[in-house]
Amino acid sequence: LLKFVFYASSQNPLEKIKKKQQDVVRFLEANKIEFEEVDITMSEEQRQWMYKNIPPEKKPAQGNPLPPQIFNGDRYCGDYDSFFESKESNTVFSFLGLKSQLASKVAEPEVGVSAFRSLPFRGDIQNI
């Protein structure tokens, strides 16, 4: 079984970060992907491990990386923006390091928001 470690913060006052964390959890649960949520506000050791194991090119120019950060075991998958982009481009299982045959067994095909965004918008329905 693959195990994903999802670094989060229960103490973060930013609603935006909380929503991102919830989005990752919902996706993993909906796709029955086993994961461990690690609260970095409760463990200095875990926080330092997370910072140390994010590749230098993926760290922000200033400050520390903010949660959520996603790892597949010890392998860094990415941050929320990378996760979101992979969901939108339908490459999320590859992003998570899952084999495609496992992904097809685990996940049902989804119609994402991006599919709706690609449809033409009809501003005046009465003219149709």
NUPA-142612 format. One record per residue: residue number from 1; x, z, y of N, C-alpha, C in turn. Coordinates in steps of 0.1 Angstrom, whole numbers, plus 5000, padded with zeros to 4 digits. Example, Ala and Ser with C-alpha at 12.3 -4.5 7.8 and 13.67 -1.06 7.14 Angstrom:
BEGIN
+-----+------+------+------+------+------+------+------+------+------+
| num |  nxx |  nzz |  nyy | caxx | cazz | cayy |  cxx |  czz |  cyy |
+-----+------+------+------+------+------+------+------+------+------+
|   1 | 5132 | 5078 | 4943 | 5123 | 5078 | 4955 | 5132 | 5078 | 4967 |
|   2 | 5128 | 5071 | 4978 | 5137 | 5071 | 4989 | 5129 | 5079 | 5000 |
+-----+------+------+------+------+------+------+------+------+------+
***
This chain:
BEGIN
+-----+------+------+------+------+------+------+------+------+------+
| num |  nxx |  nzz |  nyy | caxx | cazz | cayy |  cxx |  czz |  cyy |
+-----+------+------+------+------+------+------+------+------+------+
|   1 | 5008 | 5000 | 4988 | 5000 | 5000 | 5000 | 5009 | 5000 | 5013 |
|   2 | 5005 | 4992 | 5022 | 5012 | 4992 | 5035 | 5007 | 5003 | 5043 |
|   3 | 5016 | 5009 | 5051 | 5012 | 5020 | 5059 | 5016 | 5017 | 5073 |
|   4 | 5006 | 5017 | 5082 | 5009 | 5015 | 5096 | 5010 | 5028 | 5104 |
|   5 | 5020 | 5030 | 5112 | 5021 | 5041 | 5120 | 5017 | 5037 | 5134 |
|   6 | 5008 | 5044 | 5140 | 5002 | 5040 | 5153 | 5005 | 5052 | 5162 |
|   7 | 5013 | 5050 | 5172 | 5017 | 5061 | 5181 | 5008 | 5061 | 5193 |
|   8 | 5002 | 5073 | 5195 | 4992 | 5074 | 5205 | 4995 | 5087 | 5213 |
|   9 | 4986 | 5089 | 5223 | 4988 | 5101 | 5231 | 4974 | 5107 | 5234 |
|  10 | 4972 | 5120 | 5230 | 4959 | 5126 | 5233 | 4959 | 5132 | 5247 |
|  11 | 4971 | 5133 | 5253 | 4972 | 5140 | 5266 | 4972 | 5130 | 5278 |
|  12 | 4971 | 5117 | 5275 | 4973 | 5107 | 5286 | 4960 | 5106 | 5294 |
|  13 | 4962 | 5108 | 5307 | 4950 | 5109 | 5316 | 4944 | 5095 | 5319 |
|  14 | 4951 | 5084 | 5315 | 4946 | 5071 | 5319 | 4936 | 5066 | 5309 |
|  15 | 4924 | 5063 | 5314 | 4913 | 5058 | 5305 | 4917 | 5045 | 5299 |
|  16 | 4924 | 5037 | 5306 | 4928 | 5024 | 5301 | 4936 | 5025 | 5288 |
|  17 | 4945 | 5035 | 5288 | 4954 | 5037 | 5276 | 4945 | 5042 | 5264 |
|  18 | 4936 | 5051 | 5267 | 4927 | 5056 | 5257 | 4919 | 5045 | 5251 |
|  19 | 4914 | 5036 | 5259 | 4906 | 5025 | 5254 | 4914 | 5016 | 5245 |
|  20 | 4927 | 5013 | 5249 | 4936 | 5005 | 5241 | 4938 | 5012 | 5227 |
|  21 | 4940 | 5025 | 5227 | 4943 | 5032 | 5215 | 4930 | 5031 | 5206 |
|  22 | 4919 | 5033 | 5212 | 4906 | 5032 | 5204 | 4904 | 5018 | 5198 |
|  23 | 4908 | 5008 | 5206 | 4907 | 4994 | 5201 | 4915 | 4991 | 5189 |
|  24 | 4927 | 4996 | 5189 | 4936 | 4995 | 5177 | 4930 | 5002 | 5165 |
|  25 | 4926 | 5015 | 5167 | 4920 | 5022 | 5156 | 4908 | 5015 | 5150 |
|  26 | 4899 | 5011 | 5159 | 4887 | 5004 | 5154 | 4891 | 4992 | 5146 |
|  27 | 4900 | 4984 | 5150 | 4904 | 4972 | 5142 | 4910 | 4976 | 5129 |
|  28 | 4919 | 4985 | 5128 | 4925 | 4990 | 5116 | 4914 | 4995 | 5106 |
|  29 | 4905 | 5003 | 5111 | 4895 | 5009 | 5103 | 4885 | 4998 | 5098 |
|  30 | 4881 | 4989 | 5107 | 4872 | 4978 | 5103 | 4878 | 4969 | 5092 |
|  31 | 4891 | 4968 | 5092 | 4897 | 4959 | 5082 | 4903 | 4967 | 5071 |
|  32 | 4899 | 4980 | 5070 | 4904 | 4989 | 5059 | 4919 | 4989 | 5057 |
|  33 | 4926 | 4989 | 5068 | 4941 | 4990 | 5068 | 4944 | 5005 | 5070 |
|  34 | 4951 | 5010 | 5060 | 4955 | 5024 | 5060 | 4965 | 5026 | 5071 |
|  35 | 4964 | 5037 | 5079 | 4973 | 5039 | 5090 | 4974 | 5054 | 5093 |
|  36 | 4984 | 5058 | 5099 | 4987 | 5071 | 5104 | 4987 | 5071 | 5119 |
|  37 | 4980 | 5080 | 5125 | 4980 | 5081 | 5140 | 4989 | 5092 | 5143 |
|  38 | 5000 | 5090 | 5151 | 5009 | 5100 | 5155 | 5008 | 5103 | 5170 |
|  39 | 5005 | 5115 | 5173 | 5003 | 5119 | 5187 | 5016 | 5123 | 5193 |
|  40 | 5022 | 5114 | 5201 | 5036 | 5117 | 5206 | 5036 | 5128 | 5216 |
|  41 | 5024 | 5133 | 5221 | 5025 | 5144 | 5230 | 5027 | 5157 | 5223 |
|  42 | 5025 | 5157 | 5210 | 5026 | 5169 | 5202 | 5040 | 5170 | 5195 |
|  43 | 5048 | 5160 | 5195 | 5060 | 5160 | 5188 | 5071 | 5153 | 5196 |
|  44 | 5081 | 5160 | 5201 | 5092 | 5154 | 5208 | 5100 | 5146 | 5198 |
|  45 | 5102 | 5150 | 5186 | 5109 | 5143 | 5176 | 5103 | 5129 | 5173 |
|  46 | 5090 | 5129 | 5172 | 5083 | 5116 | 5170 | 5083 | 5107 | 5182 |
|  47 | 5082 | 5113 | 5194 | 5083 | 5105 | 5206 | 5097 | 5099 | 5207 |
|  48 | 5108 | 5106 | 5204 | 5121 | 5101 | 5205 | 5123 | 5090 | 5194 |
|  49 | 5118 | 5092 | 5182 | 5119 | 5082 | 5172 | 5112 | 5069 | 5176 |
|  50 | 5100 | 5070 | 5182 | 5093 | 5058 | 5187 | 5102 | 5051 | 5197 |
|  51 | 5107 | 5058 | 5207 | 5115 | 5052 | 5218 | 5127 | 5045 | 5212 |
|  52 | 5134 | 5052 | 5203 | 5146 | 5047 | 5197 | 5144 | 5034 | 5189 |
|  53 | 5132 | 5033 | 5182 | 5129 | 5022 | 5173 | 5122 | 5010 | 5179 |
|  54 | 5119 | 5011 | 5192 | 5114 | 4999 | 5199 | 5126 | 4990 | 5203 |
|  55 | 5127 | 4978 | 5199 | 5138 | 4969 | 5203 | 5140 | 4969 | 5218 |
|  56 | 5153 | 4969 | 5222 | 5155 | 4969 | 5237 | 5148 | 4958 | 5245 |
|  57 | 5147 | 4946 | 5239 | 5140 | 4935 | 5246 | 5125 | 4937 | 5247 |
|  58 | 5120 | 4947 | 5240 | 5105 | 4950 | 5241 | 5102 | 4962 | 5250 |
|  59 | 5112 | 4968 | 5255 | 5110 | 4980 | 5263 | 5108 | 4976 | 5278 |
|  60 | 5100 | 4983 | 5285 | 5098 | 4980 | 5299 | 5110 | 4981 | 5307 |
|  61 | 5111 | 4973 | 5318 | 5123 | 4974 | 5327 | 5125 | 4988 | 5333 |
|  62 | 5114 | 4995 | 5335 | 5116 | 5009 | 5340 | 5107 | 5018 | 5332 |
|  63 | 5111 | 5030 | 5331 | 5103 | 5040 | 5324 | 5103 | 5038 | 5309 |
|  64 | 5095 | 5046 | 5302 | 5094 | 5046 | 5288 | 5082 | 5037 | 5283 |
|  65 | 5082 | 5032 | 5271 | 5071 | 5024 | 5266 | 5058 | 5034 | 5265 |
|  66 | 5047 | 5029 | 5269 | 5035 | 5037 | 5268 | 5028 | 5034 | 5255 |
|  67 | 5020 | 5044 | 5250 | 5012 | 5042 | 5238 | 5000 | 5033 | 5242 |
|  68 | 4995 | 5026 | 5232 | 4998 | 5026 | 5218 | 5010 | 5017 | 5214 |
|  69 | 5018 | 5021 | 5205 | 5029 | 5013 | 5199 | 5026 | 5012 | 5184 |
|  70 | 5028 | 5001 | 5178 | 5024 | 4999 | 5164 | 5036 | 4996 | 5156 |
|  71 | 5038 | 5003 | 5145 | 5049 | 5001 | 5135 | 5043 | 4999 | 5121 |
|  72 | 5049 | 4990 | 5113 | 5046 | 4989 | 5099 | 5057 | 4995 | 5092 |
|  73 | 5055 | 5008 | 5088 | 5066 | 5016 | 5082 | 5077 | 5018 | 5094 |
|  74 | 5089 | 5013 | 5091 | 5099 | 5014 | 5102 | 5100 | 5002 | 5110 |
|  75 | 5093 | 4991 | 5107 | 5094 | 4979 | 5114 | 5084 | 4979 | 5126 |
|  76 | 5090 | 4976 | 5138 | 5082 | 4976 | 5150 | 5074 | 4963 | 5150 |
|  77 | 5061 | 4965 | 5152 | 5051 | 4953 | 5153 | 5050 | 4949 | 5168 |
|  78 | 5047 | 4959 | 5176 | 5045 | 4956 | 5190 | 5036 | 4966 | 5198 |
|  79 | 5034 | 4963 | 5210 | 5026 | 4972 | 5218 | 5011 | 4967 | 5219 |
|  80 | 5003 | 4973 | 5227 | 4989 | 4968 | 5227 | 4987 | 4954 | 5232 |
|  81 | 4995 | 4950 | 5242 | 4993 | 4936 | 5247 | 4997 | 4926 | 5236 |
|  82 | 5007 | 4929 | 5229 | 5011 | 4920 | 5217 | 5000 | 4920 | 5207 |
|  83 | 4995 | 4931 | 5204 | 4984 | 4933 | 5194 | 4972 | 4925 | 5199 |
|  84 | 4968 | 4926 | 5211 | 4956 | 4919 | 5217 | 4958 | 4904 | 5216 |
|  85 | 4970 | 4900 | 5220 | 4973 | 4885 | 5220 | 4972 | 4880 | 5206 |
|  86 | 4977 | 4887 | 5196 | 4976 | 4883 | 5182 | 4962 | 4882 | 5177 |
|  87 | 4954 | 4892 | 5182 | 4939 | 4891 | 5178 | 4933 | 4879 | 5184 |
|  88 | 4936 | 4876 | 5196 | 4929 | 4865 | 5203 | 4934 | 4851 | 5197 |
|  89 | 4946 | 4851 | 5192 | 4951 | 4838 | 5186 | 4950 | 4838 | 5171 |
|  90 | 4942 | 4848 | 5166 | 4940 | 4849 | 5151 | 4952 | 4850 | 5143 |
|  91 | 4963 | 4857 | 5148 | 4975 | 4859 | 5141 | 4978 | 4873 | 5139 |
|  92 | 4968 | 4882 | 5139 | 4970 | 4896 | 5139 | 4976 | 4901 | 5126 |
|  93 | 4972 | 4895 | 5115 | 4977 | 4900 | 5102 | 4992 | 4896 | 5101 |
|  94 | 4996 | 4885 | 5106 | 5010 | 4882 | 5107 | 5018 | 4892 | 5116 |
|  95 | 5012 | 4895 | 5128 | 5017 | 4904 | 5137 | 5019 | 4918 | 5130 |
|  96 | 5010 | 4922 | 5122 | 5011 | 4935 | 5115 | 5020 | 4934 | 5103 |
|  97 | 5025 | 4922 | 5099 | 5034 | 4921 | 5088 | 5027 | 4920 | 5075 |
|  98 | 5014 | 4916 | 5075 | 5006 | 4914 | 5063 | 5008 | 4900 | 5058 |
|  99 | 5008 | 4899 | 5044 | 5009 | 4886 | 5038 | 4995 | 4879 | 5040 |
| 100 | 4995 | 4866 | 5041 | 4982 | 4859 | 5044 | 4972 | 4861 | 5032 |
| 101 | 4977 | 4861 | 5020 | 4967 | 4863 | 5009 | 4961 | 4876 | 5009 |
| 102 | 4968 | 4887 | 5014 | 4962 | 4900 | 5015 | 4953 | 4900 | 5027 |
| 103 | 4956 | 4893 | 5038 | 4948 | 4892 | 5049 | 4934 | 4886 | 5046 |
| 104 | 4935 | 4875 | 5038 | 4922 | 4869 | 5034 | 4913 | 4877 | 5025 |
| 105 | 4919 | 4886 | 5017 | 4912 | 4895 | 5009 | 4906 | 4907 | 5017 |
| 106 | 4914 | 4912 | 5026 | 4910 | 4924 | 5034 | 4900 | 4920 | 5045 |
| 107 | 4902 | 4910 | 5052 | 4894 | 4907 | 5064 | 4884 | 4896 | 5062 |
| 108 | 4873 | 4899 | 5067 | 4862 | 4888 | 5067 | 4865 | 4880 | 5079 |
| 109 | 4862 | 4867 | 5079 | 4865 | 4859 | 5091 | 4857 | 4864 | 5103 |
| 110 | 4863 | 4865 | 5114 | 4856 | 4871 | 5126 | 4854 | 4860 | 5136 |
| 111 | 4843 | 4862 | 5144 | 4842 | 4854 | 5156 | 4846 | 4862 | 5167 |
| 112 | 4857 | 4859 | 5173 | 4863 | 4868 | 5184 | 4857 | 4864 | 5197 |
| 113 | 4860 | 4872 | 5207 | 4856 | 4869 | 5220 | 4862 | 4856 | 5225 |
| 114 | 4874 | 4853 | 5220 | 4880 | 4840 | 5225 | 4872 | 4828 | 5221 |
| 115 | 4865 | 4829 | 5209 | 4856 | 4818 | 5205 | 4845 | 4816 | 5215 |
| 116 | 4840 | 4826 | 5221 | 4829 | 4825 | 5231 | 4835 | 4820 | 5244 |
| 117 | 4847 | 4824 | 5247 | 4853 | 4820 | 5260 | 4855 | 4805 | 5260 |
| 118 | 4857 | 4799 | 5248 | 4860 | 4785 | 5248 | 4848 | 4776 | 5249 |
| 119 | 4836 | 4782 | 5248 | 4824 | 4774 | 5249 | 4822 | 4771 | 5264 |
| 120 | 4816 | 4759 | 5267 | 4813 | 4756 | 5281 | 4803 | 4766 | 5286 |
| 121 | 4805 | 4769 | 5299 | 4796 | 4778 | 5305 | 4785 | 4770 | 5313 |
| 122 | 4773 | 4773 | 5311 | 4762 | 4766 | 5318 | 4756 | 4776 | 5328 |
| 123 | 4760 | 4774 | 5340 | 4756 | 4783 | 5351 | 4741 | 4782 | 5354 |
| 124 | 4735 | 4770 | 5352 | 4721 | 4769 | 5356 | 4713 | 4764 | 5343 |
| 125 | 4708 | 4774 | 5336 | 4702 | 4771 | 5323 | 4689 | 4763 | 5325 |
| 126 | 4682 | 4764 | 5336 | 4670 | 4756 | 5339 | 4672 | 4741 | 5339 |
| 127 | 4684 | 4737 | 5341 | 4687 | 4722 | 5342 | 4690 | 4717 | 5328 |
| 128 | 4690 | 4725 | 5318 | 4693 | 4720 | 5304 | 4681 | 4714 | 5298 |
+-----+------+------+------+------+------+------+------+------+------+
***
